[in-house]
Amino acid sequence: MRTSAPVTRVVLVLAKAPVAGRVKTRLMTATTPTGAAGIAAAALLDTLDAARAVRDARVVVALEGDPADAERRDEILAALAGTVVVPQRGDTLGERITAAHRDVADAFPGAVSVQIGMDTPQVDPALLADALDLVTTGADAALGLALDGGWWALALADPRRAALIADVPTSRDDTGVRTLAELRAGHEGLAPGRVLELPPLSDVDTPDDAVAVADLVPAGRFARAVADVLPLHGSSTGPLRLPVPGGLPR
């Protein structure tokens, strides 16, 4: 009888169902709740495409909210069908991160993981695969700092070690450096010299962020959604005009 090979690599996506009025609220200074949710939906779809394209990796989505109520509902349900979906649990972001990593460790013992959110739709499969390779070949952890002071990715040789950063304050301009310092503080299973850094990326929180990231990946759903609903930079009328798609940057 044939048996499935054990899962050794997991891409963990922390996501929120893109329901109008409940996601990307900072984008509502430049668009409607539905427009902001449409941008979030496109970001999630592009992120799931990248995650699912990582070779030999299982995708786990820790999801908050009901995708049945989301913008682009049918596309999102179809994309989630190819993943393992677990509910987010916990009151704080740190608690939700810890619980999601615990779910990964319980479901796939011995697997390494890389966690991302849905705020970096410019991420590509090669970058995620590189993060998993690092924690497969000797690193204990790898953190990707975000340009706004947070972090966008956390790779772990042992996903349960995510509990060690549960109390690091979030949504601050020093969250990323505090998280890196905690990972390098000499905890068991996290040797300071084996905690590495991934390339920094920009999160999408504000309209300016959305425009900048869309410019990086003009061929994706995200760029099309931004072009559809955000006004020209510095103008109150007219859609955003992005460069003609010329392929993804390397």
Order of alpha helices (4+ residues) and beta strands (2+ residues): beta-alpha-beta-alpha-beta-alpha-beta-alpha-beta-beta-alpha-beta-alpha-alpha
